[in-house]
């Protein structure tokens, strides 16, 4: 089955909003074995939306539309779909009651504009909205199908997983089972990761059923997706378990997690397993490490708190550090031991360095010392990062958490 994604919204064409929806939809289509050969973006213009939808239906089996289902005058996706289908829009009283109840729960009167969201092309199936007000649509056009979902990402993803993907699988008639495993890494460059995995990729190319692909993932680490295809869930699961074992042998502790795991969730689990509490002293990162830690539900069980010791005098008066060079191993050590003592935690984690753009104490931007305080002992590591101020601070945050992960796992790489 071939699908095309159409993102609606003039803001996408003007660069005011980045189209992350299409990327997310495409990734999920790949996981279920649906080919996506085209992606389109079109502004809030009735004629152009109709033209794009007709072109998409002419070359694909399924068209997935996101955006333009809101209550305002420029939300015209419904009208365009109705024209493509050759039908009228009809008021769906069940949808209208659902929209009205959404506002009732908030103690607000529903604006009259929201009645537009209850207009449905005649013959279309409504995808119930569970996170907002705009319902989705499943529109059959002969042997082809058009899906419409709201542009709000978390509303769209819910409808996609709950209704669109299952319907696509049913229509495709495919008995092939597809599952994926996302392997998350930190500490290797993209080129080094590719070089390390080259023999494994070459081996898989000579076989059938399993592939490896690199995924762009911003500053959350490098990801590798293993995708298995087979005739049963048990078969593909066995393939992924086997491949996970192979990748662990190849990459070792450069792997920090799988699928939806994050660096902070992995570190949190390790702290709980070890029965350790943590506190953080941050200079250049200004609270970014603490923020990531508390983003993980249940962090209160192991996280005592943090001190943003940005100014030198705060390092001295609050953490009890001596009058030392700020960018140094000694300062990282005293910050880690100081915050551990002040907040009465088992472990202290510290970061001090230069985010840039200017040098500091003769150190170039990207020079960062990370410290871990443990009992009466402290460990420090010098790390050097490239990039602008934001990237340096983010890389420092992730690397500090990764270093703590290696410490908690008692990994040989911690002492390398």
C-alpha positions in Angstrom: 0.0 0.0 0.0 1.2 3.5 -0.9 0.3 6.6 1.2 0.8 10.3 0.9 0.9 12.8 3.7 -0.6 16.3 3.2 0.0 18.9 5.8 -2.3 21.9 5.7 -1.5 25.4 7.0 -0.1 28.6 5.6 2.1 28.9 8.7 4.0 25.8 7.5 4.8 27.5 4.2 6.0 30.7 5.8 8.3 28.9 8.2 6.5 30.1 11.2 5.8 26.5 12.3 8.0 23.5 11.7 6.1 20.5 10.3 7.0 17.7 12.7 3.7 15.9 12.1 4.6 14.6 8.7 7.9 13.2 10.0 6.1 11.4 12.8 3.4 10.0 10.5 6.0 8.8 8.0 8.0 7.0 10.7 4.9 5.2 11.9 3.9 4.3 8.3 7.3 2.7 7.9 6.8 0.7 11.0 3.7 -1.0 9.7 5.1 -1.5 6.2 3.2 1.2 4.3 5.3 3.0 1.7 5.3 6.8 1.7 6.6 8.2 -1.6 5.2 11.8 -1.4 4.7 14.5 1.2 3.0 17.8 0.5 2.4 21.0 2.3 -0.4 23.4 1.2 -1.7 26.7 2.6 -5.1 27.5 3.8 -6.7 28.0 0.3 -9.7 25.9 -0.7 -8.8 25.6 -4.3 -5.2 24.6 -3.7 -6.1 22.1 -1.0 -8.6 20.4 -3.4 -6.0 20.3 -6.1 -3.4 18.7 -3.8 -5.8 16.1 -2.5 -6.9 15.1 -6.0 -3.3 14.7 -7.1 -2.4 12.7 -4.0 -5.4 10.4 -4.5 -4.4 9.9 -8.2 -1.0 8.4 -7.3 -1.6 6.8 -3.9 -3.9 4.4 -2.2 -4.3 6.4 1.0 -3.9 10.1 1.8 -3.3 11.3 5.3 -4.2 14.9 5.9 -3.2 16.8 9.1 -4.4 20.3 10.0 -7.2 22.7 9.1 -9.9 21.0 11.2 -10.1 23.8 13.8 -13.0 26.2 14.5 -11.7 29.4 12.7 -12.5 30.7 9.2 -9.2 29.5 7.8 -9.8 25.9 8.9 -11.2 24.7 5.6 -10.0 21.1 5.3 -13.5 19.7 5.8 -14.9 21.8 3.0 -12.1 20.8 0.6 -12.5 17.1 1.4 -16.3 17.3 0.9 -15.7 18.8 -2.6 -13.2 16.0 -3.4 -15.7 13.4 -2.3 -18.5 15.2 -4.2 -20.8 15.4 -1.1 -22.3 18.0 1.2 -21.2 18.7 4.8 -23.8 17.6 7.4 -24.0 18.5 11.0 -23.3 15.5 13.2 -25.2 16.0 16.5 -23.1 13.4 18.3 -19.9 15.3 17.5 -21.5 18.6 18.4 -22.5 17.2 21.8 -18.9 15.9 22.3 -17.5 19.4 21.5 -20.0 21.1 23.8 -19.2 18.7 26.6 -15.5 19.6 26.3 -16.3 23.2 27.1 -18.8 22.3 29.8 -16.0 20.4 31.7 -13.9 23.6 31.6 -16.9 25.6 32.9 -17.0 27.7 29.7 -19.6 28.4 27.1 -18.8 26.9 23.7 -18.2 29.7 21.1 -20.5 29.4 18.1 -17.5 28.9 15.8 -16.9 25.5 17.3 -20.1 24.2 15.7 -18.0 24.1 12.5 -16.1 21.2 14.0 -19.3 19.1 14.0 -19.6 19.4 10.2 -18.8 16.1 8.5 -18.7 15.1 4.8 -21.7 12.9 4.1 -20.6 9.3 4.2 -17.4 9.9 6.2 -16.7 8.0 9.4 -15.8 10.2 12.4 -12.7 9.5 14.5 -13.7 10.4 18.0 -11.7 13.2 19.6 -10.3 12.3 23.1 -7.8 15.1 23.7 -9.4 18.2 22.2 -12.4 19.4 20.2 -11.6 18.6 16.5 -12.7 15.1 15.4 -10.9 13.2 12.7 -12.3 11.7 9.6 -12.1 8.4 7.6 -13.4 9.0 4.0 -13.7 6.1 1.6 -13.4 7.0 -2.1 -14.0 3.8 -4.0 -10.9 1.5 -3.3 -9.0 4.5 -1.9 -9.2 6.2 1.5 -8.5 9.7 2.8 -7.9 10.3 6.5 -8.1 13.8 8.2 -6.7 14.6 11.6 -6.1 17.8 13.6 -2.7 19.5 13.4 -2.1 19.6 17.2 0.6 16.9 17.5 -0.6 15.1 20.6 -4.2 15.0 19.3 -3.0 13.7 15.9 -0.7 11.0 17.3 -3.5 9.7 19.5 -5.9 9.4 16.5 -3.2 8.0 14.3 -2.4 5.1 16.7 -5.9 4.5 17.8 -7.8 4.6 14.5 -5.8 5.4 11.3 -3.0 2.9 11.5 -5.3 0.0 12.4 -7.6 0.9 9.5 -4.7 1.1 7.1 -3.5 -2.3 8.2 -7.0 -3.8 7.7 -7.3 -2.3 4.3 -3.8 -3.4 3.2 -4.7 -7.0 3.8 -1.1 -7.8 4.7 -0.3 -10.7 7.0 3.2 -9.5 7.5 4.1 -8.6 11.1 6.5 -5.7 11.6 8.1 -4.6 14.9 10.9 -2.2 15.6 13.4 -1.7 18.3 15.0 1.8 18.8 18.5 1.6 20.3 19.6 4.9 22.0 23.3 5.7 22.3 25.5 8.5 23.7 29.3 9.1 23.4 29.9 8.2 19.8 30.0 10.5 16.8 27.6 9.7 13.9 30.5 8.7 11.7 32.1 6.5 14.4 28.7 4.8 15.1 28.3 4.1 11.4 31.8 2.7 11.1 31.3 0.5 14.1 28.1 -0.9 12.8 29.2 -1.3 9.2 30.0 -5.0 9.5 26.6 -5.7 11.1 24.7 -3.8 8.5 26.6 -5.6 5.8 25.7 -8.9 7.4 22.0 -8.0 7.5 22.1 -6.8 3.9 22.8 -10.4 2.9 19.9 -11.8 4.8 16.2 -11.1 4.9 13.8 -10.0 7.6 15.8 -7.4 9.6 17.2 -4.0 8.8 19.1 -1.3 10.6 18.6 2.4 10.0 20.1 5.6 11.6 17.6 8.1 13.0 18.1 11.8 13.4 17.3 12.7 17.0 18.7 16.1 17.7 20.6 16.4 20.9 19.1 13.4 22.7 21.8 11.0 21.4 22.1 8.9 18.2 19.5 6.3 17.6 19.6 3.1 15.6 16.3 1.4 14.6 16.2 -2.3 14.1 13.1 -3.4 12.1 12.1 -7.0 11.8 9.5 -8.5 9.4 8.0 -11.9 9.7 4.9 -14.0 9.6 4.1 -13.9 13.3 4.6 -11.7 16.3 6.7 -14.4 18.0 9.0 -14.6 15.0 9.7 -10.9 14.7 10.1 -10.6 18.5 12.7 -13.4 18.5 14.6 -11.6 15.7 14.7 -8.3 17.6 15.8 -10.0 20.9 18.6 -11.7 18.9 19.6 -8.4 17.3 19.5 -6.5 20.6 22.0 -9.0 21.9 24.3 -8.5 18.9 24.2 -4.7 19.2 24.9 -4.9 22.9 28.1 -6.9 22.2 29.1 -4.4 19.4 28.3 -1.1 21.2 28.5 -2.1 24.9 27.8 0.8 27.3 27.5 3.3 24.5 23.9 2.1 24.5 22.0 3.9 27.3 18.5 2.8 26.5 15.8 1.5 24.2 12.6 2.7 22.6 11.0 5.4 24.8 13.6 5.3 27.5 15.5 8.6 28.1 18.8 9.3 29.7 17.1 10.7 32.8 14.7 7.7 33.1 17.6 5.3 32.9 19.6 7.2 35.5 16.5 7.4 37.7 16.0 3.6 37.5 19.7 3.0 38.4 19.5 5.4 41.4 16.4 3.5 42.6 18.0 0.1 42.1 21.1 1.2 44.0 19.1 2.9 46.8 21.0 6.2 46.2 19.9 9.8 46.4 21.3 12.6 44.2 21.8 16.3 44.3 23.2 18.5 41.6 25.4 21.7 41.5 25.3 23.5 38.2 27.2 26.4 36.9 27.1 26.8 33.1 24.0 24.6 32.6 22.0 26.8 34.9 19.5 24.1 36.1 19.2 22.1 32.8 20.4 18.9 34.5 18.0 19.3 37.4 15.2 20.0 35.0 15.8 16.8 33.0 16.0 14.8 36.2 12.6 16.0 37.5 11.0 15.5 34.0 11.0 11.8 34.9 7.9 10.8 36.9 8.8 9.7 40.4 12.1 11.6 40.6 11.3 12.7 44.2 12.2 9.2 45.3 15.9 9.8 44.6 16.4 13.5 43.7 17.1 15.8 46.7 17.5 19.0 44.8 19.9 21.3 42.9 21.9 24.4 43.4 22.5 26.8 40.4 25.8 28.1 41.6 26.4 30.4 38.6 28.2 33.1 40.4 31.6 32.3 41.9 30.6 33.6 45.4 27.6 31.2 45.4 30.0 28.3 44.8 31.9 29.5 47.9 29.2 30.7 50.3 26.5 28.1 49.5 28.6 25.1 48.5 31.6 25.8 50.6 34.1 25.7 47.7 37.5 27.2 48.3 38.8 30.2 46.3 39.9 28.2 43.3 39.9 28.6 39.5 36.3 28.2 38.4 37.1 26.1 35.4 39.1 23.3 37.1 39.0 19.7 38.3 39.3 21.0 41.9 36.3 23.2 41.6 34.1 20.5 40.0 35.2 18.2 42.9 34.3 20.8 45.6 31.0 21.6 44.0 30.0 17.9 43.9 31.0 17.3 47.5 29.5 20.6 48.6 26.1 20.0 47.2 26.1 16.4 48.5 26.8 17.8 52.0 24.4 20.8 51.8 21.5 18.8 50.5 22.4 15.6 52.4 22.3 13.2 49.5 24.3 10.0 48.8 25.8 11.4 45.6 26.6 14.9 44.3 26.9 15.7 40.6 28.5 19.0 39.4 29.2 20.9 36.2 31.4 23.9 35.7 32.8 25.3 32.5 32.6 27.7 29.6 29.5 27.9 27.5 30.8 30.8 25.5 31.0 32.8 23.3 34.0 34.3 25.2 36.9 32.4 26.8 37.1 32.3 30.6 40.2 31.9 32.7 42.1 31.1 29.5 39.7 28.2 28.6 37.9 28.0 25.3 34.1 27.7 25.0 33.1 24.1 25.3 35.6 23.3 28.1 33.6 21.6 30.9 34.5 19.8 34.1 32.0 17.3 35.5 32.3 16.0 39.0 30.7 13.2 41.0 31.0 13.1 44.8 30.6 9.8 46.5 31.2 9.4 50.2 34.6 10.9 50.9 35.7 10.4 47.3 35.2 12.5 44.2 35.7 11.8 40.5 36.2 14.5 37.8 36.2 14.4 34.0 37.3 17.0 31.5 35.1 17.2 28.4 35.4 19.4 25.4 32.4 20.3 23.2 32.0 22.2 19.9 29.1 24.2 18.8 27.2 27.3 20.0 26.3 28.2 23.6 23.0 26.2 23.5 24.6 23.1 22.2 27.5 23.2 24.6 25.1 23.5 27.6 22.9 20.7 26.2 25.9 18.4 25.5 27.3 19.0 28.9 23.9 18.1 30.5 23.6 14.9 28.6 27.2 13.9 29.2 27.0 14.6 32.9 24.0 12.3 33.2 25.7 9.7 31.0 28.8 9.8 33.3 26.6 9.3 36.3 25.0 6.3 34.5 28.4 4.7 33.8 29.3 5.3 37.5 26.1 3.7 38.7 26.6 0.7 36.4 30.2 0.3 37.5 31.2 0.3 33.8 34.8 0.0 32.9 34.3 3.0 30.6 33.8 5.2 33.7 37.5 4.8 34.6 38.7 4.7 31.0 
